[in-house]
Amino acid sequence: MMRQLSFKKIIQILLVIVLIPPFVMVVISCSRLGTNDSGGGSNGQYDNQFNFQYGCGNNKNMFPDDNSYFHTFFGDSKFTYSAYNEDKNGNPIFYGNRQDVLKCSNDNPMLTSWKNQHLNAQLILLNKEELTMYHDLEVSITNDNNDSNIVSDAVFLTYIKAFPNAASSDRYIYPGVQYMPDALGEKTLAEMQYDVQPIWISIFVGSKAKTGTQNFTVKLTFTFDKQVKKQIERKFSVNIKNYLLETDDSNKPLSERFGFSATSFPSNGMKYIDTGNNLRQKNLDANKTSVADKEGPFDNNLPWYLSATMRPYLLAHLKALKESNTFYLYGPGWNYQLIQWAGKLNKPGWTDQQYEDYIKSSDLNVVFNDPAWEWEFDFNAFDEYLKVAAQLGYTEFMFSAMEPGSFSFFYLKNGAQKGPQREFKAELVNSSNGMPGKNFEAYLNAIHSKFIKALSNHWNVIRNKPEYLTPNGKQISLYESFDELADKTNELTMKNVAQNDPYGVIKSSVFAGWRFRYNPFDEDDIQNIFLNKYDQMILQYREIVEKFNNINIYKLRSNIIRRKSFGNSTMIYTSWNNFPAAYIQSDNSEQVWGPLMAYKLGANGYVRWSFDLYRDDYYAKKEMNGQFESGDDNLVYVGNINGPRYSVRYKNYIDGMEMVHKMMKLMELYPDKKYDLNRALNAIGFPASTTRDNNYKWYPDHFTLDDVVFEQPGLNYHKTIGEQVYELFMYVNSL
């Protein structure tokens, strides 16, 4: 039931808004490479060029290369420096002005890091001779200071072919086939295939690393023209500040935390891993088994990805997701993977065909309400998956027991202990509008209520056992999750939960998307739906956040803060047809921007809908042919016992999350800086242009903090996503 805001709560909210002003302007000064506009394409002339690479045509201070084989320059991890289109013969062709990219220079840069931070950079290689002349390339990196508390790595980025499956609906990405450097690849290349080849540099600065300047050397060896090995070296430095970055905030209430989350589908993410002994093929074959061929419930049920053989791989896979300070795991297979649903029906004298015909009845409401049914639920696999969640420190677990379409169960006929897996081809939810379907009420009363009661009783018995507590002793919270269903459906379902959850252990989590039916400007909707109806709300960026503009966005922020006053959490998420986004054709800055915008809104984090729902081994095939935009369904690639292979997109989401925690720490350490930090954060806003080009990307050594203007975003905010992100990082790293 809704709780009204007390006078005390209203005063607290007003104090937060007054004492931490997020929407004011700071002017630090500005000059931009011969123009008063923001860098690159902010004036709109590049809007339709997507990820075209313009290079450094205005660079007048080029230094000669120290070798005749490669031109190199260091690039910022927050930008994308290469894209290839496909020509009529199916060959990749550079989408940009390569001659101007050859004019870029950024040698021996100084990066900035805190302790306990992940730091990334790029080294861009451009061959000066024919590609066929280069063989056996190998890259390595060394810390010249030999600090054992710093871990560094360098790999060639692997290009992935992206198909334009969403080009008709997404105007923000190039409408043709492209090849993008997205996957963190290998340390070696047998040959060069692309004449702009990024090297990705990953550094983790440990908590005990030495403060001050640390120097690094990137070494590239290769064979040229099948002759003697050649070698070039490139140096850069890192200024390690005496700040300790702490992103694990799991000791705080969820409403006070900040992280990045993405839904993991382990049955999908694990099945492509090659563990030897043809296990990968067995996993793929297991996933092809027809539902009708399975008889259960299975004794000691354990999905293959939770087996003793696969569990180390699963732990490594989900540990990688936890690196972004993810709060929750999602329970896959809502009624057959982790929890076995068994429906017992005893009709004396019935034939097997009569039993089968009964569940295909045209009136499933009568079938659901038949008192002859007995429902049982087996939680063995659920228990094991929750042990994995607890071991890795996940504090929230989300499951769904209300979705559109059919649901499956084991059909135990005439007293049988085992039976085939069957489906009720029911309409629980109307798929077009998310409202309750024709079988919703009968299912809710006859089956869902029994499931909730069984789950509540079961979890209450085991939730305080050591194996179900996180490493710091936290208890995992359960959430019934709703995926873009109508508010009415969610409300009625959670009412049923409240009536059948005797121990009050099940909370609510809502993905508020296109079917949610919520008006963020209507005060009745705000009071009755938004503020305190759901424990967790995850707002679709396109459907809710973009309804606001840079002038009235404070209204959304104030309502999110009001939700916090009730102890509720709020996150922002994107999926298909979004800008900014996380497709492999997006600019890297778009992923960093997402968590920063969520923080500006007062939210608890940023969510991408899928971590690992790839449809194939994209890395092995070097192509990605998903249902929507390439990269929409994955942030990582198939990995091994050490975890998944990262994309640059996931790396940048981690960077965005870490920057938010930096800002929170600085506000705590320096209360007098809180005002300036909020003014810098306020410069994150909706851009008037989808331009992905800017001068910071190509001419970083031309700018200092004195060249930056943080300004109040307006309706026609001329700063691009990349400029906003770069300037905020520049300011925070100066403190």
C-alpha positions in Angstrom: 0.0 0.0 0.0 1.2 3.5 -0.8 2.7 5.5 2.1 2.2 9.2 1.9 5.3 11.5 2.3 5.6 12.9 5.8 6.5 16.5 6.5 9.9 15.2 7.7 10.5 13.4 4.5 9.6 16.5 2.4 12.0 18.6 4.4 14.8 16.0 3.9 14.2 16.0 0.1 14.3 19.8 0.0 17.5 19.9 2.0 19.1 17.4 -0.5 18.1 19.5 -3.5 19.2 22.8 -1.8 22.5 21.6 -0.4 23.6 19.6 -3.5 22.7 21.7 -6.4 22.9 19.6 -9.6 21.6 22.1 -12.1 23.7 25.3 -12.1 26.4 26.6 -14.4 30.1 26.8 -14.0 32.3 28.6 -16.5 36.0 27.7 -16.4 36.8 29.3 -19.9 36.9 27.8 -23.4 38.9 27.9 -26.6 38.6 25.3 -29.3 41.2 24.9 -32.0 40.2 28.0 -34.0 36.5 27.9 -33.3 34.2 28.8 -30.5 32.1 25.7 -31.1 32.6 22.4 -29.4 35.0 20.0 -31.1 34.7 18.0 -34.3 31.1 17.8 -35.5 29.1 19.5 -32.8 27.7 22.0 -35.2 25.7 19.3 -36.8 27.5 18.9 -40.1 28.5 15.3 -39.3 25.2 14.2 -37.9 24.5 11.7 -40.7 28.1 10.4 -40.9 27.6 7.9 -38.0 31.0 6.7 -36.9 33.0 8.2 -39.7 36.7 8.7 -38.7 37.8 12.2 -39.6 41.4 12.2 -38.2 43.7 15.1 -37.7 43.6 17.2 -40.8 44.3 20.4 -38.8 47.4 19.0 -37.2 50.3 21.5 -38.0 52.8 20.1 -35.6 53.5 16.6 -36.8 56.8 15.0 -35.9 58.5 12.5 -38.2 58.1 8.8 -37.3 61.0 7.0 -35.8 60.5 4.0 -38.2 59.4 3.3 -41.7 56.9 0.6 -40.8 54.2 2.1 -38.6 52.7 5.4 -37.7 51.3 5.2 -34.1 49.5 7.4 -31.6 47.9 6.8 -28.3 44.1 7.0 -28.2 41.6 7.5 -25.4 39.7 4.4 -24.3 36.5 6.5 -24.3 36.6 6.9 -28.1 36.4 4.7 -31.1 39.2 5.2 -33.7 38.3 2.8 -36.5 35.3 1.6 -38.5 35.1 -0.3 -41.7 32.3 -0.5 -44.2 31.8 -3.4 -46.6 32.3 -2.7 -50.3 30.4 -4.3 -53.1 32.8 -7.2 -53.2 32.4 -8.0 -49.5 35.7 -6.5 -48.4 36.2 -4.1 -45.5 37.0 -0.6 -46.5 38.0 2.1 -43.9 35.1 4.4 -43.1 37.0 7.7 -42.7 39.9 9.8 -44.0 42.9 7.5 -43.3 45.4 10.1 -44.7 44.2 12.5 -41.9 44.4 9.8 -39.3 48.0 9.4 -40.3 48.5 13.0 -39.2 47.4 12.3 -35.6 50.1 12.4 -32.9 49.8 11.7 -29.2 53.1 10.4 -27.9 54.0 9.5 -24.3 50.8 10.7 -22.7 50.3 11.0 -18.9 47.2 9.2 -17.7 45.7 9.5 -14.2 44.6 6.7 -11.9 43.5 6.1 -8.4 44.5 3.0 -6.4 42.2 0.0 -6.9 41.1 1.4 -10.3 40.8 -0.2 -13.8 42.5 2.0 -16.3 42.4 1.7 -20.1 44.1 3.2 -23.1 44.6 2.5 -26.8 47.6 2.5 -29.1 46.6 3.0 -32.7 48.7 1.3 -35.5 48.7 2.4 -39.1 50.9 0.5 -41.5 53.0 2.5 -43.9 53.6 -0.3 -46.3 51.3 -2.9 -47.8 49.5 -5.1 -45.3 50.8 -8.3 -46.9 54.3 -7.3 -45.8 53.6 -7.6 -42.1 53.6 -11.0 -40.3 53.8 -12.5 -36.8 52.9 -9.4 -34.9 53.2 -9.6 -31.1 52.4 -6.9 -28.5 53.5 -6.8 -24.9 53.6 -4.2 -22.0 55.9 -3.8 -19.1 55.8 -1.6 -16.0 59.2 0.1 -16.0 58.9 0.7 -12.2 58.4 -3.1 -11.6 55.5 -2.4 -9.2 54.1 -5.8 -8.3 50.8 -4.2 -7.3 50.1 -3.1 -10.8 48.8 -5.6 -13.4 49.0 -4.6 -17.1 48.1 -6.2 -20.3 48.0 -5.3 -24.0 46.1 -7.1 -26.8 45.1 -6.4 -30.4 41.4 -5.5 -30.7 39.5 -8.0 -32.8 37.2 -6.7 -35.5 33.7 -8.1 -35.5 31.4 -7.9 -38.5 28.1 -6.2 -37.7 25.0 -6.7 -39.7 22.4 -4.0 -40.2 19.4 -6.0 -38.9 18.0 -2.9 -37.1 18.8 -0.3 -39.7 15.1 0.2 -40.6 14.2 1.1 -37.0 17.4 2.6 -35.6 18.5 5.8 -37.3 21.5 6.2 -35.0 23.7 3.5 -36.5 25.3 3.0 -39.9 22.6 1.3 -42.1 25.1 -1.1 -43.8 27.5 -3.9 -42.8 30.4 -2.7 -40.8 33.5 -4.2 -39.1 34.2 -2.8 -35.7 37.2 -3.3 -33.2 35.1 -4.5 -30.3 36.5 -7.7 -28.8 39.7 -7.8 -26.7 41.7 -10.2 -28.8 45.1 -11.9 -28.7 48.6 -10.8 -28.1 49.6 -12.0 -31.5 48.5 -11.5 -35.1 49.7 -13.9 -37.8 49.0 -11.1 -40.3 47.4 -7.7 -40.5 43.9 -7.5 -42.1 43.1 -3.9 -41.2 45.2 -0.8 -42.0 44.0 0.9 -38.8 44.6 -1.6 -36.0 44.0 -0.6 -32.3 45.8 -2.2 -29.4 43.9 -2.2 -26.2 45.9 -1.5 -23.0 44.4 -2.7 -19.7 45.8 -1.7 -16.3 44.7 -2.5 -12.8 46.3 -0.3 -10.2 46.2 -2.3 -6.9 45.4 -0.8 -3.5 49.1 -1.0 -2.5 50.6 0.5 -5.7 53.2 3.2 -5.2 51.9 6.8 -5.4 53.3 9.0 -8.1 54.4 8.6 -11.7 54.7 5.0 -13.0 56.2 4.5 -16.5 55.1 1.8 -19.0 56.5 0.6 -22.3 54.4 -1.0 -25.0 56.6 -3.2 -27.3 55.5 -4.3 -30.8 57.5 -7.0 -32.6 56.8 -8.1 -36.1 58.3 -9.6 -39.2 58.5 -7.4 -42.3 58.7 -8.8 -45.8 59.5 -12.3 -44.3 62.9 -11.0 -43.1 64.4 -10.3 -39.7 62.1 -9.4 -36.8 61.6 -5.7 -36.2 60.6 -3.9 -33.0 59.2 -0.6 -32.0 58.5 0.7 -28.5 56.0 3.3 -27.3 56.0 4.8 -23.8 53.4 6.3 -21.6 53.0 7.2 -17.9 50.4 7.0 -15.2 50.1 9.5 -12.4 48.8 7.4 -9.5 47.1 9.5 -6.9 46.9 8.7 -3.2 43.1 8.0 -3.3 41.6 4.5 -2.8 38.7 3.7 -5.1 36.1 1.6 -3.3 33.2 0.5 -5.6 31.9 -2.4 -3.4 29.1 -0.6 -1.5 27.2 -3.8 -0.6 27.2 -2.8 3.1 24.8 0.0 2.2 21.1 -0.2 1.7 20.3 -0.8 -2.0 18.7 2.7 -2.2 22.1 4.2 -1.4 24.2 2.1 -3.7 25.5 2.7 -7.3 26.5 0.1 -9.8 26.2 -1.2 -13.3 24.0 -4.3 -14.0 23.2 -6.5 -16.9 21.1 -9.6 -17.1 23.1 -12.8 -17.4 21.6 -15.9 -19.1 24.0 -18.7 -17.9 22.4 -21.5 -19.9 23.3 -19.5 -23.0 26.5 -17.9 -21.9 28.0 -21.2 -20.8 27.0 -23.5 -23.7 29.6 -22.2 -26.2 32.6 -22.6 -23.8 35.1 -25.2 -24.9 36.1 -27.1 -21.8 37.7 -30.0 -23.7 36.6 -33.6 -24.1 34.0 -32.4 -26.6 32.0 -30.9 -23.7 31.1 -27.9 -25.7 29.4 -30.0 -28.4 27.6 -31.9 -25.7 26.4 -28.6 -24.2 25.1 -27.4 -27.6 23.4 -30.8 -28.2 21.8 -30.7 -24.7 20.2 -27.4 -25.6 18.7 -28.9 -28.7 16.8 -31.5 -26.8 13.1 -31.2 -27.3 11.0 -30.2 -24.3 8.7 -33.1 -25.1 11.5 -35.6 -24.7 12.2 -34.6 -21.1 10.5 -36.6 -18.3 10.7 -35.4 -14.7 10.9 -33.9 -12.2 14.5 -34.9 -12.1 16.0 -36.2 -8.9 18.6 -33.8 -7.5 17.8 -31.5 -10.4 20.9 -29.6 -11.5 21.2 -27.8 -14.9 24.4 -28.7 -16.7 25.9 -25.2 -16.2 25.8 -25.8 -12.4 27.5 -29.2 -12.6 30.8 -29.8 -10.9 32.6 -29.6 -14.3 31.0 -26.4 -15.4 30.7 -24.5 -12.1 34.2 -23.1 -12.1 33.5 -21.6 -15.6 30.2 -20.2 -14.3 31.9 -18.7 -11.3 34.5 -17.0 -13.5 31.8 -15.8 -15.9 29.6 -14.2 -13.2 32.6 -12.9 -11.4 33.4 -10.8 -14.5 29.9 -9.4 -14.3 30.4 -8.6 -10.6 33.4 -6.4 -11.6 31.0 -3.7 -12.5 29.5 -3.7 -9.0 26.4 -5.5 -10.2 23.7 -5.9 -7.6 21.6 -8.7 -9.0 21.5 -12.0 -10.7 18.5 -13.0 -12.8 17.0 -16.5 -12.4 16.8 -18.0 -15.9 14.1 -20.4 -17.1 11.4 -19.2 -14.8 9.7 -22.5 -14.4 12.0 -25.3 -15.6 15.7 -24.6 -15.2 16.1 -23.5 -11.5 12.7 -24.5 -10.2 10.9 -27.6 -11.4 7.1 -27.2 -11.5 5.1 -30.4 -11.4 1.4 -30.6 -11.8 -0.3 -33.8 -10.5 -3.7 -34.7 -11.9 -5.6 -37.8 -11.1 -8.7 -38.5 -13.2 -9.7 -42.2 -12.6 -10.5 -44.0 -15.9 -8.9 -41.4 -18.2 -6.7 -42.5 -21.0 -3.4 -40.8 -21.7 -5.0 -39.1 -24.7 -7.7 -37.6 -22.5 -5.0 -36.2 -20.1 -3.2 -34.7 -23.1 -6.4 -33.2 -24.6 -7.4 -31.7 -21.2 -4.4 -29.3 -21.1 -5.2 -28.2 -24.6 -8.7 -27.2 -23.7 -10.1 -24.0 -25.2 -11.0 -22.9 -21.7 -7.8 -23.1 -19.7 -9.5 -21.1 -16.9 -11.6 -24.1 -16.1 -8.5 -26.3 -16.3 -6.4 -24.1 -14.0 -9.3 -23.9 -11.4 -9.8 -27.7 -11.4 -9.4 -28.7 -7.7 -8.0 -32.0 -8.7 -4.6 -30.4 -9.5 -1.8 -30.7 -7.0 1.3 -28.5 -7.6 4.8 -29.2 -6.3 8.0 -27.2 -6.7 11.5 -28.5 -6.6 14.1 -25.9 -5.5 17.3 -28.0 -5.7 18.8 -26.1 -8.7 17.6 -22.8 -7.2 19.5 -23.5 -4.0 22.7 -24.2 -5.9 22.4 -21.1 -8.0 21.8 -19.0 -4.9 25.0 -20.5 -3.4 26.9 -19.2 -6.5 25.2 -15.8 -6.1 26.2 -15.6 -2.4 29.7 -16.8 -3.0 30.3 -13.9 -5.5 28.6 -11.3 -3.3 25.4 -10.7 -5.2 22.8 -9.3 -2.9 19.7 -9.4 -5.1 18.1 -12.3 -7.0 15.4 -11.7 -9.5 13.0 -14.3 -10.9 9.9 -14.1 -13.0 6.7 -16.1 -12.7 4.5 -13.8 -14.8 5.2 -13.5 -18.5 3.3 -13.4 -21.8 2.6 -16.7 -23.5 2.9 -20.3 -22.6 4.5 -21.9 -19.5 5.8 -25.4 -19.0 5.6 -28.0 -16.3 6.0 -31.7 -15.7 2.7 -33.4 -16.2 2.2 -36.2 -13.6 -0.8 -38.2 -14.7 -2.9 -40.6 -12.7 -0.6 -40.8 -9.7 2.7 -41.1 -11.7 5.9 -39.9 -10.0 7.4 -38.8 -13.3 5.9 -37.4 -16.4 6.6 -35.5 -19.7 7.3 -31.8 -19.8 4.3 -30.1 -21.3 3.1 -26.5 -22.0 0.0 -24.7 -21.2 -0.6 -22.5 -24.2 -2.1 -19.9 -22.1 -2.4 -16.1 -22.3 -1.2 -15.0 -18.9 -0.3 -11.5 -20.2 -1.4 -9.8 -23.4 1.8 -9.6 -25.4 0.8 -6.4 -27.3 0.0 -4.2 -24.3 1.3 -6.1 -21.2 -2.2 -6.1 -19.6 -3.6 -9.2 -17.9 -4.5 -11.9 -20.4 -7.6 -14.1 -20.5 -6.0 -16.7 -18.3 -4.2 -14.3 -15.9 -6.6 -14.4 -13.0 -7.1 -18.2 -13.0 -3.4 -18.8 -13.2 -2.7 -16.2 -10.4 -5.2 -17.8 -8.0 -4.7 -21.5 -8.8 -1.0 -21.8 -9.5 1.0 -18.6 -8.9 -0.3 -18.3 -5.3 0.9 -21.9 -4.6 4.3 -21.2 -6.1 4.8 -18.0 -4.0 3.8 -19.7 -0.8 6.2 -22.6 -1.5 9.0 -20.3 -2.4 8.5 -18.1 0.7 8.5 -21.2 3.0 11.5 -22.6 1.4 13.6 -19.5 1.4 12.7 -18.7 5.0 14.2 -22.0 6.0 17.6 -21.6 4.3 18.2 -17.9 3.9 20.3 -17.5 7.0 22.5 -20.5 6.4 26.2 -19.6 5.9 26.2 -20.9 2.3 23.5 -18.5 1.4 25.1 -15.4 2.9 27.5 -13.1 1.0 31.1 -12.9 2.1 30.3 -9.9 4.3 27.3 -11.7 5.9 24.6 -10.1 3.8 21.3 -11.9 3.2 20.2 -12.2 -0.5 16.9 -10.4 -1.3 14.4 -12.1 -3.6 12.5 -10.0 -6.2 9.6 -11.0 -8.5 10.7 -9.3 -11.7 8.4 -7.9 -14.4 9.8 -7.4 -17.9 8.0 -4.3 -19.4 4.5 -5.5 -18.4 1.7 -3.1 -17.8 1.5 -1.5 -14.3 -1.9 -3.2 -13.8 -0.4 -6.7 -14.3 2.5 -6.0 -12.0 0.2 -4.5 -9.3 -2.2 -7.5 -9.3 0.6 -10.0 -9.3 2.4 -8.3 -6.4 -0.9 -8.2 -4.5 -1.1 -11.9 -4.9 2.5 -12.2 -3.7 1.7 -10.2 -0.6 -1.2 -12.5 0.2 0.8 -15.7 -0.2 4.3 -14.7 1.1 3.9 -15.5 4.8 7.5 -14.5 5.7 7.6 -11.3 3.6 10.7 -12.3 1.7 9.7 -11.4 -1.8 10.1 -7.9 -3.1 9.1 -6.3 -6.5 11.3 -5.2 -9.4 9.9 -3.6 -12.5 11.5 -3.0 -15.9 9.4 0.0 -16.8 9.4 0.0 -20.6 7.0 0.3 -23.5 4.1 -1.6 -22.0 4.3 -0.2 -18.5 1.8 2.6 -19.1 3.2 5.3 -16.9 3.0 9.1 -17.4 6.1 10.6 -15.7 4.4 14.0 -15.7 1.1 13.0 -14.2 1.0 13.7 -10.4 -1.4 10.9 -9.8 0.9 8.4 -11.6 3.9 9.8 -9.7 2.1 9.4 -6.3 0.3 6.1 -7.0 2.8 4.3 -9.2 6.3 5.8 -9.2 7.2 6.7 -5.6 6.5 3.7 -3.5 4.6 1.0 -5.3 7.7 -1.1 -6.3 10.9 -1.8 -4.4 13.0 -1.5 -7.5 12.2 0.3 -10.7 14.4 0.1 -13.8 13.4 2.8 -16.2 13.7 2.4 -20.0 15.7 5.3 -21.3 13.7 5.7 -24.5 10.3 5.3 -22.9 10.7 7.4 -19.8 13.9 9.3 -19.5 13.8 10.8 -23.0 10.3 12.1 -22.3 12.1 14.9 -20.4 14.6 17.5 -21.8 17.6 19.3 -20.3 15.3 21.9 -18.8 12.7 19.8 -17.0 14.9 16.7 -16.2 15.2 17.9 -12.6 11.6 16.7 -12.2 12.6 13.1 -12.8 15.6 13.5 -10.5 13.5 14.9 -7.7 11.0 12.0 -8.0 13.9 9.4 -8.0 15.2 11.1 -4.8 11.7 10.9 -3.3 11.7 7.1 -4.1 15.0 6.9 -2.2 13.4 8.4 0.9 11.2 5.4 1.0 14.2 3.0 0.8 13.4 2.2 -2.9 16.0 1.9 -5.7 15.8 3.1 -9.2 18.0 2.4 -12.2 18.1 3.4 -15.9 18.4 0.9 -18.7 18.8 0.8 -22.5 18.1 -1.9 -25.1 17.4 -1.7 -28.8 16.9 1.5 -30.7 18.5 3.7 -28.1 21.0 6.6 -28.3 23.4 6.6 -26.4 23.8 2.9 -26.5 26.1 -0.1 -26.3 26.1 -1.5 -29.8 29.4 -2.3 -31.4 28.8 0.6 -33.8 28.3 3.0 -30.9 31.2 5.2 -29.8 32.9 4.1 -26.6 31.9 7.4 -24.9 28.3 6.3 -25.1 28.8 3.6 -22.6 30.7 5.9 -20.2 27.9 8.5 -20.5 25.2 6.1 -19.3 26.3 5.6 -15.7 27.1 9.3 -15.5 23.6 10.3 -16.6 22.1 7.8 -14.2 24.1 9.4 -11.4 23.0 12.9 -12.4 19.4 11.7 -12.1 20.0 10.4 -8.6 19.5 6.8 -9.7 21.3 3.8 -8.2 22.9 2.7 -11.5 22.7 1.9 -15.1 21.5 -1.4 -16.7 22.0 -3.1 -20.0 19.4 -5.7 -20.6 21.8 -8.5 -21.6 25.3 -9.5 -20.6 25.7 -12.8 -22.6 22.6 -13.7 -24.7 24.6 -14.2 -27.8 23.2 -16.5 -30.5 26.5 -17.9 -31.5 30.2 -17.8 -30.7 30.6 -14.3 -32.1 34.3 -14.2 -31.4 35.1 -17.5 -33.2 33.0 -16.4 -36.2 34.2 -12.8 -36.1 30.7 -11.7 -36.9 27.6 -10.8 -35.0 24.1 -11.4 -36.5 21.7 -10.7 -33.7 18.0 -9.9 -33.7 18.5 -6.2 -33.3 21.6 -4.0 -33.4 24.9 -5.9 -33.2 26.0 -5.9 -29.6 22.5 -5.3 -28.2 22.5 -8.9 -26.8 26.0 -9.1 -25.4 28.7 -7.2 -23.5 31.2 -10.1 -23.4 32.3 -12.9 -25.7 32.7 -16.6 -25.2 35.7 -17.1 -22.8 37.3 -19.9 -20.9 38.1 -21.0 -17.3 39.4 -17.5 -16.6 36.1 -15.9 -17.5 34.5 -14.3 -20.6 36.3 -12.3 -23.2 35.6 -8.6 -22.6 34.3 -6.1 -25.2 35.5 -2.5 -25.1 31.9 -1.6 -24.4 31.9 -3.5 -21.1 35.3 -2.0 -20.2 33.8 1.5 -20.7 30.7 0.7 -18.6 33.1 -0.2 -15.8 35.0 3.1 -16.3 31.7 5.0 -16.1 30.7 3.2 -12.9 34.1 3.8 -11.3 34.0 7.5 -12.2 30.7 7.8 -10.3 32.3 6.3 -7.2 35.3 8.7 -7.6 32.9 11.6 -7.6 31.1 10.3 -4.5 34.4 9.8 -2.7 35.7 13.3 -3.5 32.4 14.8 -2.2 33.0 12.9 1.0 36.6 13.9 1.3 36.2 17.5 0.2 32.8 19.0 1.1 34.0 22.3 -0.2 34.3 20.6 -3.7 30.8 19.2 -3.7 29.4 22.3 -5.4 32.0 22.3 -8.2 31.6 18.5 -8.7 27.9 18.9 -9.1 28.4 21.7 -11.6 30.6 19.4 -13.6 28.1 16.6 -13.4 25.4 18.9 -14.5 27.2 19.3 -17.9 26.1 15.7 -18.6 22.9 16.2 -20.6 20.9 15.3 -23.7 22.9 16.3 -26.8 21.2 18.1 -29.6 23.3 16.1 -32.0 24.2 12.4 -32.3 27.6 13.4 -33.6 30.3 10.9 -32.6 33.3 13.1 -33.6 35.1 15.7 -31.5 38.5 17.4 -31.2 39.3 15.9 -27.8 39.5 12.6 -29.6 42.0 13.7 -32.3 43.9 16.5 -30.6 44.1 15.7 -26.8 47.4 17.4 -26.4 45.9 20.7 -27.6 43.6 21.1 -24.5 43.9 21.6 -20.8 41.3 22.2 -18.1 41.6 25.9 -18.8 40.0 25.3 -22.2 36.8 23.7 -20.7 33.4 25.3 -20.2 30.9 23.4 -18.1 27.6 24.9 -18.9 23.9 24.4 -18.1 22.5 22.1 -20.8 19.7 23.7 -22.7 17.2 22.4 -25.3 19.8 22.7 -28.0 22.8 21.5 -26.0 25.7 21.7 -28.5 28.1 19.4 -26.6 28.4 15.9 -27.9 28.3 12.8 -25.8 32.1 12.4 -26.2 32.8 16.0 -25.2 30.7 15.8 -22.1 32.4 12.6 -20.9 35.9 13.8 -21.7 35.5 17.1 -19.9 34.1 15.6 -16.8 36.9 13.1 -16.6 39.4 15.9 -17.2 38.0 17.8 -14.3 37.7 15.0 -11.8 41.2 13.7 -12.6 42.6 17.1 -11.8 41.5 17.0 -8.2 
